[in-house]
Amino acid sequence: MSDKKYNIAVVGATGMVGREFLGILAQRKFPVGELRLLATSRSAGRKIVVGDREITVEETTNDSFAGADFVFVSASGQASREYCPIAAQAGAIAIDDSSAWRMDPKVPLVVPEVNADDLEKHQGIISIPNCSTTPVVMCLWPIHKVNPVKRVIADTYQSVSGTGKAAVDELVTQSKLVLEGKDAAPHVYPHQIAFNLLPHIDVFMDSGYTKEEWKMIHETRKIMHDETIAMSATCVRVPVMISHSCAVHVELTHPMDPDEARDILAESPGVTVQDDPSISLYPLPWLAAGEDDVFVGRIRQDASHPNSLAMWISSDNLRKGAALNAIQIAEELVKRSLV
Amino acid sequence: MSDKKYNIAVVGATGMVGREFLGILAQRKFPVGELRLLATSRSAGRKIVVGDREITVEETTNDSFAGADFVFVSASGQASREYCPIAAQAGAIAIDDSSAWRMDPKVPLVVPEVNADDLEKHQGIISIPNCSTTPVVMCLWPIHKVNPVKRVIADTYQSVSGTGKAAVDELVTQSKLVLEGKDAAPHVYPHQIAFNLLPHIDVFMDSGYTKEEWKMIHETRKIMHDETIAMSATCVRVPVMISHSCAVHVELTHPMDPDEARDILAESPGVTVQDDPSISLYPLPWLAAGEDDVFVGRIRQDASHPNSLAMWISSDNLRKGAALNAIQIAEELVKRSLV
């Protein structure tokens, strides 16, 4: 890489993913030139320290993207729909964290370890997958390459940080109230989340699936370039702060020994196998939080089908599920001279 | 029913399930004659108020069962192995909550709404299923009768009360510590359970499955009298006090409209359908706690197979998952003059 630096604008800089994005930029020593922090008018004027710079948050407007090389968008779907085309028009590459553009045929939907080549055809907007799709695809893809995936059942256990800071605050507040024997009224979610489970993430569709479940199914197919994969998911919010987990049952074309799957996943970039029942070693969301890798364990022959494997995955939804994946896309674009 | 009263001994009377058992006995006005509360020597001497009687807990011995009609055992596997045959020998019917006798061909494993007829062949010991098996079977059986189940994937979200009172206390203590920003050392479980998930219930087997997962698979087949059902499960402990939940994906012999499944389940005894996404109505463990019924919702055509349905189940693991099911068995035995 040359000494070139890249101007970056972050839409949603004060949100949980935005803050994580800024931390990871510094950690990975991404060559940042000008850094512009953008948010709604409500957050404009706040000052955020990034490395040795103190930066004042500005309100996002149509003129926010002049001179930017990368615009990272993690705000509302509305903000993504509005600002991504404007950023691309201004000559930047918009890397978007929302579902707004993911299924657009002109927009690459990328997990760099899986389908980095899709970046070659970008037209100014690139989407990152849903935070529950990415870890599953990270574990399916290396297996799919040697033994194609036919069918997937994925049941999730998703942390409240996937909803944002208000939801984390709500889990904290409600947990304290319940522990004091008091009622815990819901605000962010339709029901109490403390010491409870909500089988309801994003809106319901006519099929009875939620949009979150639909996203997992269709994003997996798009990223893996295989529309024939049969898939179902139940997405559940759990009283965990950070990290999404998932029980996966995957039917392959041929049988695969769990040891072979472990070996394949152990050699896959961005994946760490934690799988030794004899010492109670398996992925835990509490320990995955703050880590870059996707953790996978409980790998075993699925008892329901001779060609199937079962596994358990945990990963930090704010990092590989969002901010880290976005920065890896920017790094890949730089490496491929696509920016 | 006549005015006959039945003498009952409860082994494990001071445990969470034992206490629930005593409450439900009173609630259902079970015709209780003599009531003997048994536990280990550590709890002997404690006094428990049951209805208008105050009863002193006695240490369980080989002589504890003289004159008993029913002996309910919910203590350790060791206690079940030891005392159930002694109780049966003494002329009582032992209704056992442990896994010790469930797969014994001579022992009926019964959910009264499903296979009450199996009680006819009892030889003094009757098992109740694992607390995560019962709710799943309650929802599969009515469908199986009209459209046989071929394959089941069940991923659980199990509350800490399934482990016992020490685990509930640990979740409370650890939650408080985490909320105060302190470390929460694990004692009951191998890892912290507060704001975390443990994909580990009961011991690991050589297959990579846990004993809990194995139990769900084999108990389901035994209760439903169908060894051909292909099944897999991932059992996960979640930071919830009471009620187990489960995401179920069931493949049938023929396609079934979700509306038909809803109608069938709505008419099934002991099952309540909670399924209206438009008002965020679906089963919640927080609300299932303290209720007798198994709650099912999120019923939809499973997107991974034309013959499959997906659903979400919550139910009180201490009640239908344990104490209530045991009392229903006793009621059924009385009704059938089998005692």
Interface residues (C-beta under 8 A of the other chain):
Chain A: R151 V152 I153 D155 Y157 L171 V172 S175 K176 L179 P190 H191 Q192 F195 N196 L197 L198 P199 H200 F204 S207 G208 Y209 I217 A230 M231 S232 T234 V236 V238 P239 V240 M241 S245 A247 H249 P258 P277 S278 S280 Y282 P283 L284 P285 W286 G297 R298 I299 R300 Q301 D302 A303 S304 H305 S308 A310 W312 S314
Chain B: R151 V152 I153 D155 Y157 L171 V172 S175 K176 L179 P190 H191 Q192 F195 N196 L197 L198 P199 H200 F204 S207 G208 Y209 I217 A230 M231 S232 T234 V236 V238 P239 V240 M241 S245 A247 H249 P258 P277 S278 S280 Y282 P283 L284 P285 W286 G297 R298 I299 R300 Q301 D302 A303 S304 H305 S308 A310 W312 S314
